[in-house]
Amino acid sequence: MAFGSSEDVSAIKLLLLLAVMYGLLSALTYSVVHLKFVNPLGNDAPLDRFSEGRTIQHVRMLSQEIDGRQEGRPGLKKAAEYIKGQLEVLKERASSNVRIEIEETTVSGSFNMLFLGHNIALGYRNHTNIIMRMSSMASKETDPSVLVNGHFDSPLGSPGAGDCGSCVASMLEIARLIVDSGWVPHRPVIFLFNGAEELFMLGSHGFMKTHKWRDTIGAFINVEASGTGGPDLVCQSGPSSWPSNVYAEAAIYPMANSAAADVFPVIPGDTDYRIFSQDYGNIPGLDIIFLLGGYFYHTSSDTVERLLPGSIQARGENLFSIIKTFTNSSKLQNTYQTNYSEVTTSIFNDERAVFFDYFSWFMIFYSRRVAKILHSIPIFFLVFPFTHGRSHSWSAALSDFIKGIFIHTFGIILAVVVPVVFSILRLLLSSQTMNWFANPYLAFLMFVPCALTGLLIPRIIWRRFPLSQDVSIVKASEQALSDEARFWGGFGFYAILTMAYLVAGLSGGFVTFFVCASMLPAWLFFCLSVKFFGQRSLRSTMFYILPLVPCLAYSVYFGGFLVQFLIEKMGMMGSLPLPYGHYVPDIIVAALIGIVTGWCTGPLMPICGHWLARSSILQFLLHLSVFGLALSSQFFPYTTSAPKRIVFQHTFHTAGSSQILESTYDFSVTDSNSLLFLFKHSPEVAKELNVTSEFSFESASFSKRNDWMAIFPVSFLFSNSLKFPAQKDYILKQYEYFPELSIQNSSLNSVKGPRRVHLELFLGSLQEVWVAVLNITGPLSSWSFADNLLPGTEIFGGGPQSYICRLSGPSDGNWTFWLEANSSEALRVDVAVLDQKLVDPMKRLKDLFPDWVDVTAYSSFMSSYIL
């Protein structure tokens, strides 16, 4: 690899200059995404300011002093008592101008839901919600109010500092701020501390179905966490543009992106937003979520120490300002207002807006109507290359324009394909995947040079295709015509993509529109500079680059954040069957980095491609790619700060209330490094399970999907799960009785009518029940759940079509219900009860795993019945 010619030297200079520019933009992105610009206030902050320090004290109490806020554990009740106690203190301190009402309610109900693409019925009882309503003394019970919702329960095995202790603590601090700042809300503010979100949004459902204040709500803010901090992004807003407009006006640190609404539906999971705005209400609202720190989401490492400094401060200041703006808005209405229909019609006829923040410095917001006009403009600029002095050769100009679009499109495609090919080649030589997981910079080192190579390959090919326009006729140099064809081809690619977004009704078209709007002045500056410095001058190229810097900076900001978010989530996206599942995570990350690289550098290529599309540059990039791939093999995928997740289930198959038929340890992983990888690097665990070096999947005992019924539908993320024999004596000492389903009576509604079976589910002497799951097969025609409506059927564990119902709530009472069959054919009911209490041998085995493994462990009691 030699750089002999002067043009090669100039190309290297340009490459180094671009590397420095993108390095600086990346450093800026890192500081913004990690909120380095936010100054968190301590415990001694003025009382009229939101304080992260005071909020952290609440988080510490909820996640550290109180042990376990999961349903079925004592900590959940203690958390409710703590929250209510804090609110009572505020009520006593409040001025005479503010009315504070506090309620502790228990909610019960049942309904059907589509969750993670699966049909399920949910039955629940006696879940706790804590509700506080703050209003002026002059307000009426029917005044429109603003709801702020957050959940205080936590997921299995997690202290829940981020998810969602940080949400509840922020709400407590905001309530205190309202009292101590002397602000009297113009309209009532309702704080809903709901106690059952992790069980599929049960607390919010109970509120919306039963509470007296549900019809007063005119807007809501759902506060959530999918990590331990970072940007508190508006991931969903609607059902109109009003909530996002309020956010744009009010946010101190705007962190919002309308493109998130396009992406959110494909991400596994859901929030209470759907209950308020979609399923059981049509209330305008915002879904605001912590997105970074995903390594710790739903793990035992979700602790106070993992919270990103500044995140809670930014969230709190934003929320307080947004609440104020909502309460002062004339569009805040509810069903009690006489002009409700008129106002809501005007609001809901207004489609979702297009908006995005720029490095959290400011926010750009415009309506869908404006977007239809604005995003259509770039298409009309495409007539320019055919009319600007080309009337006598428009067909030749069109031919060159099509070549330009083809070359740019082909380059973007190769920017994705080449990294994917390199990732596959690396994995063909390695048994270990996801080496970049704990070190995201490795992913950029591995795949960005590959993507740049893909972008540049078509530029080299371009030189072999002659221009269609005759230089002598057009009276322009070949270099000028070539630059013009490449520029308008690239511009046309982004203009067409912008129009495609618009036609599809998506909200992310601003991304490519921003590119188009930046390329036009860049081209103008370039054309002007050519008159002074020449067509093939680095100075002219710099005049093209400079106007693009704001656009490129945003691309690095948004793209870099997107890659970081995805990498952190890859540890919990599920495992696919081997051998193909081994390749999927690397392929996904390589493809995304290819897309982001094309987005961040594509606008430069029409002009800079002339300098960079050289064999010497390509050799350098390929060598750098090989170096990155080789270096990555020296890194272990996991650390304590980026743990590998495994699910450890102690499965008991029971008969009656006191007999154990079988006891097994079942293991599954949630990423592509299989259990064989885990046992290889966890020798103490392998020894305890009698796993030798000759162990393989061919000789192993696999868990069936039906064995994981207690965590349906999350179990569909698993594959290649293994089971090992386990002792059953300890559980007989720990529990006197096991769960059992019994028939109370069976009756026919008529001589030839349906058969109704009344049942009672006894949960035994289990101490920390999370859920009980029923899997019902046979001629089921109705039941006592969900207003007697059956959900869609599921094919569970390769068996016949079945109906799934999850039951949750305190285990000190039995569940009674009925099932109705429309024929004499037998009904089969499989029951799985998840208990969080572990027997001693299971605790010891769990403790043998290395510290880079996060273990979610529980017991599952399974039994089957023919009715």
Secondary structure, 3 states (H helix, E strand, C coil): CCCCCHHHHHHHHHHHHHHHHHHHHHHHHHHHHCCCCCCCCCCCCCCCCCCHHHHHHHHHHHHHHCCCCCCCCHHHHHHHHHHHHHHHHHHHHCCCCEEEEEEEEEEEEEEEEEECCEEEEEEEEEEEEEEEEEEECCCCCCCCEEEEEEECCCCCCCCCHHHHHHHHHHHHHHHHHHHHHCCCCCCCEEEEEECCCCCCCHHHHHHHHHCCCHHHEEEEEEEEECCCEEEEEEEEEECCCHHHHHHHHHCCCCCEECCHHHHHHHCCCCCCHHHHHHHCCCCCEEEEEEEECHHHCCCCCCCHHHCCCCHHHHHHHHHHHHHHHHHHCCCCCCCCCCCHHHHHHHHHCCCCCEEEEECCCEEEEECHHHHHHHCCHHHHHHHHHHHCCCCCCHHHHHHHHHHHHHHHHHHHHHHHHHHHHHHHHHHHCCCCCCCCCCCHHHHHHHHHHHHHHHHHHHHHHHCCCCCCCCHHHHCCCHHHHHHHHHHHHHHHHHHHHHHHHHHHCCCCCHHHHHHHHHHHHHHHHHHHHHHHHCCCCHHHHHHHHHHHHHHHHHHHHHHHHHHHHHHHHHHHCCCCCCCHHHCHHHHHHHHHHHHHHHHHHHHHHHHHHHHHCCHHHHHHHHHHHHHHHHHHCCCCCCECCECEEEEEEEEEEEECCCEEEEEEEEEEECCCCCHHHHHHCCHHHHHHCCCCCCCCHHHCCECCHHHHHHHCCHHHHCCCCEEEECCCHHHHHHCCCCCEEEEEEEEECCCCCCEEEEEEEECCCCCCEEEEEEEEECCEEEECCHHHCCCCCEECCCCCEEEEEEEECCCCCCEEEEEEECCCCCCEEEEEEEECCCCHHHHHHHHCCCCCEEEEEEEEEEEEEEC
